[in-house]
Amino acid sequence: MEEKVRDREHHERLFRAAMSPIRRKIVAEIGISGKTFEELRRSLELSEFQLKFNLDWLIKEGFVKEENGKFMLTEDGIEMLSAK
């Protein structure tokens, strides 16, 4: 398996994502098994707007993806999760 190249841009994206306590909580709550929007909203006690705004950012930046109604971590999201 080919090792993924980590450039400056990758590290800056990871840093920007990790700077937000809400985004760190979202990534931690999604974890390895994934969660639905409602599961995340209930467990994190965020407004619908706060959760949607931050999920959209995490998806756009490649940390989270949506599959079959669940939010799942991408490879970068798992890296962020394990960087705690």
MARBA-3410 file (N, C-alpha, C, O; in Angstrom, 1 decimal):
84
0.8,-1.2,0.0,0.0,0.0,0.0,0.9,1.2,0.0,1.9,1.3,0.7 ~ 0.5,2.2,-0.8,1.3,3.4,-1.0,1.0,4.4,0.2,-0.1,4.6,0.6 ~ 2.1,4.9,0.8,2.0,5.9,1.9,1.5,7.2,1.3,2.0,7.7,0.3 ~ 0.5,7.8,2.0,0.0,9.1,1.6,1.0,10.2,2.0,1.5,10.3,3.1 ~ 1.2,11.1,1.0,2.1,12.2,1.2,1.4,13.3,2.0,0.2,13.7,1.7
2.0,13.8,3.0,1.5,14.9,3.9,2.2,16.1,3.6,3.4,16.3,4.0 ~ 1.6,17.1,2.9,2.3,18.3,2.6,1.8,19.4,3.6,1.0,19.2,4.4 ~ 2.4,20.6,3.4,2.0,21.7,4.2,0.5,22.0,4.2,0.0,22.3,5.3 ~ -0.1,22.0,3.1,-1.5,22.3,3.0,-2.3,21.3,3.8,-3.3,21.7,4.5 ~ -1.9,20.0,3.8,-2.6,19.0,4.6,-2.5,19.3,6.1,-3.5,19.3,6.8
-1.3,19.7,6.5,-1.1,20.0,7.9,-1.9,21.2,8.3,-2.4,21.3,9.5 ~ -1.9,22.2,7.5,-2.7,23.4,7.8,-4.2,23.2,7.9,-4.8,23.7,8.8 ~ -4.7,22.3,7.0,-6.1,21.9,7.1,-6.4,21.2,8.4,-7.4,21.5,9.1 ~ -5.5,20.3,8.8,-5.7,19.5,10.0,-5.6,20.5,11.2,-6.4,20.3,12.1 ~ -4.7,21.4,11.2,-4.6,22.4,12.2,-5.9,23.3,12.4,-6.4,23.5,13.5
-6.4,23.8,11.2,-7.6,24.6,11.2,-8.8,23.8,11.8,-9.6,24.3,12.6 ~ -8.9,22.5,11.4,-10.0,21.7,11.9,-9.9,21.5,13.4,-10.8,21.6,14.2 ~ -8.6,21.2,13.9,-8.4,20.9,15.3,-8.5,22.2,16.2,-8.7,22.0,17.4 ~ -8.4,23.4,15.6,-8.5,24.6,16.4,-9.9,24.8,16.9,-10.1,25.5,17.9 ~ -10.9,24.2,16.3,-12.3,24.4,16.7,-12.8,23.3,17.7,-12.8,22.2,17.4
-13.1,23.7,18.9,-13.6,22.7,19.9,-14.8,22.0,19.4,-15.0,20.8,19.7 ~ -15.7,22.7,18.7,-16.9,22.0,18.2,-16.6,21.0,17.2,-17.1,19.9,17.2 ~ -15.7,21.3,16.3,-15.3,20.3,15.3,-14.6,19.1,15.9,-14.8,18.0,15.4 ~ -13.7,19.4,16.9,-13.1,18.2,17.5,-14.1,17.3,18.2,-14.0,16.1,18.2 ~ -15.1,17.9,18.8,-16.2,17.1,19.5,-17.0,16.4,18.4,-17.3,15.2,18.7
-17.3,17.0,17.3,-18.0,16.3,16.3,-17.3,15.1,15.8,-17.8,14.0,15.7 ~ -16.0,15.3,15.5,-15.1,14.2,15.0,-15.1,13.1,16.0,-15.2,11.9,15.7 ~ -14.9,13.4,17.3,-14.8,12.4,18.4,-16.1,11.7,18.5,-16.2,10.4,18.7 ~ -17.3,12.4,18.4,-18.6,11.7,18.5,-18.9,10.8,17.3,-19.5,9.8,17.5 ~ -18.5,11.2,16.1,-18.7,10.3,15.0,-17.9,9.1,15.2,-18.4,8.0,14.9
-16.7,9.2,15.6,-15.8,8.0,15.9,-15.7,7.1,14.7,-15.9,7.5,13.5 ~ -15.4,5.9,15.0,-15.2,4.9,13.9,-16.5,4.4,13.4,-16.6,4.0,12.2 ~ -17.5,4.3,14.2,-18.8,3.7,13.8,-19.7,4.6,13.0,-20.6,4.1,12.3 ~ -19.6,5.9,13.1,-20.4,6.9,12.4,-21.7,7.2,13.2,-22.1,6.4,14.1 ~ -22.3,8.3,12.9,-23.6,8.7,13.6,-24.5,9.4,12.6,-24.0,10.0,11.6
-25.8,9.4,12.8,-26.7,10.2,12.0,-26.7,11.6,12.5,-26.1,11.9,13.6 ~ -27.3,12.5,11.8,-27.4,13.9,12.1,-28.1,14.1,13.5,-27.6,14.8,14.4 ~ -29.2,13.4,13.7,-30.0,13.5,14.9,-29.2,12.9,16.1,-29.3,13.5,17.2 ~ -28.5,11.8,15.9,-27.7,11.3,17.0,-26.6,12.3,17.4,-26.4,12.5,18.6 ~ -26.0,12.9,16.4,-25.0,13.9,16.8,-25.6,15.1,17.5,-25.1,15.6,18.5
-26.7,15.6,17.0,-27.4,16.8,17.5,-27.8,16.5,19.0,-27.6,17.4,19.9 ~ -28.4,15.4,19.3,-28.8,15.0,20.6,-27.6,14.9,21.6,-27.6,15.4,22.7 ~ -26.6,14.1,21.1,-25.4,13.9,22.0,-24.5,15.1,22.2,-24.0,15.2,23.3 ~ -24.4,15.9,21.2,-23.6,17.1,21.4,-24.3,18.4,21.9,-23.7,19.3,22.3 ~ -25.6,18.3,21.9,-26.5,19.4,22.4,-26.1,20.7,21.7,-26.0,21.7,22.3
-26.0,20.6,20.3,-25.8,21.8,19.5,-27.1,22.2,18.8,-28.0,21.3,18.6 ~ -27.2,23.4,18.4,-28.3,23.8,17.6,-28.2,23.2,16.2,-27.1,22.8,15.8 ~ -29.3,23.1,15.5,-29.2,22.5,14.1,-28.3,23.3,13.3,-27.5,22.7,12.5 ~ -28.3,24.6,13.4,-27.4,25.5,12.6,-25.9,25.2,12.9,-25.1,25.1,12.0 ~ -25.6,25.2,14.2,-24.2,24.9,14.6,-23.7,23.6,14.1,-22.6,23.6,13.5
-24.5,22.6,14.2,-24.1,21.3,13.7,-23.9,21.2,12.2,-22.9,20.8,11.7 ~ -24.9,21.8,11.5,-24.9,21.8,10.0,-23.7,22.6,9.5,-23.0,22.1,8.6 ~ -23.5,23.8,10.1,-22.4,24.6,9.6,-21.0,23.9,9.8,-20.2,23.9,8.9 ~ -20.8,23.3,10.9,-19.5,22.6,11.2,-19.4,21.3,10.4,-18.3,21.0,10.0 ~ -20.5,20.6,10.3,-20.4,19.3,9.5,-20.1,19.7,8.0,-19.3,19.0,7.4
-20.8,20.7,7.5,-20.5,21.2,6.1,-19.1,21.5,5.9,-18.5,21.1,4.9 ~ -18.5,22.2,6.9,-17.0,22.6,6.8,-16.2,21.3,6.8,-15.3,21.2,6.0 ~ -16.5,20.4,7.7,-15.7,19.1,7.8,-15.8,18.3,6.6,-14.8,17.7,6.1 ~ -17.0,18.3,5.9,-17.2,17.6,4.7,-16.4,18.3,3.6,-15.7,17.6,2.8 ~ -16.5,19.6,3.5,-15.8,20.3,2.4,-14.3,20.1,2.5,-13.6,20.0,1.5
-13.8,20.1,3.7,-12.3,20.0,3.9,-11.9,18.5,3.9,-10.7,18.2,4.0 ~ -12.8,17.6,3.8,-12.4,16.2,3.6,-12.2,15.4,4.9,-11.5,14.3,4.8 ~ -12.8,15.8,6.0,-12.6,15.0,7.2,-13.8,14.1,7.5,-13.7,13.1,8.2 ~ -14.9,14.4,6.9,-16.2,13.7,7.1,-16.9,13.4,5.8,-16.7,14.3,4.9 ~ -17.6,12.3,5.7,-18.4,12.0,4.5,-19.7,11.5,5.0,-19.8,11.0,6.1
-20.7,11.6,4.1,-22.0,11.0,4.4,-22.2,9.8,3.6,-22.1,9.8,2.4 ~ -22.6,8.7,4.3,-22.9,7.4,3.6,-24.1,6.8,4.2,-24.2,6.5,5.4 ~ -25.1,6.5,3.4,-26.3,5.8,3.8,-27.0,6.5,5.1,-27.4,5.8,6.0 ~ -27.0,7.8,5.1,-27.7,8.5,6.2,-26.8,8.7,7.4,-27.3,9.2,8.4 ~ -25.6,8.2,7.4,-24.7,8.4,8.5,-23.5,9.2,8.1,-23.0,9.1,7.0
-23.0,9.9,9.1,-21.7,10.7,8.9,-20.6,9.8,9.3,-20.6,9.2,10.4 ~ -19.6,9.6,8.5,-18.4,8.8,8.7,-17.2,9.6,8.6,-17.1,10.6,7.9 ~ -16.1,9.2,9.3,-14.8,9.9,9.2,-14.1,9.3,7.9,-14.2,8.2,7.6 ~ -13.5,10.2,7.2,-12.6,9.9,6.1,-11.2,9.5,6.8,-11.1,9.5,8.0 ~ -10.3,9.1,5.9,-8.9,8.8,6.4,-8.4,10.0,7.2,-7.7,9.9,8.2
-8.6,11.3,6.6,-8.1,12.5,7.3,-8.8,12.7,8.6,-8.3,13.1,9.6 ~ -10.1,12.3,8.7,-10.9,12.5,9.9,-10.4,11.5,11.0,-10.3,11.9,12.2 ~ -10.0,10.3,10.6,-9.5,9.3,11.5,-8.1,9.8,12.0,-7.8,9.6,13.2 ~ -7.4,10.4,11.1,-6.1,11.0,11.6,-6.3,12.1,12.6,-5.6,12.2,13.6 ~ -7.3,12.9,12.4,-7.6,14.0,13.3,-8.1,13.4,14.7,-7.7,13.9,15.7
-8.9,12.3,14.6,-9.4,11.7,15.8,-8.2,11.1,16.6,-8.2,11.2,17.8 ~ -7.3,10.5,15.9,-6.1,9.8,16.6,-5.1,10.8,17.1,-4.1,10.4,17.8 ~ -5.2,12.1,16.6,-4.1,13.1,17.0,-4.4,13.7,18.3,-3.6,14.6,18.7 ~ -5.4,13.3,19.0,-5.7,13.8,20.4,-4.5,13.8,21.3,-4.7,14.2,22.5
END
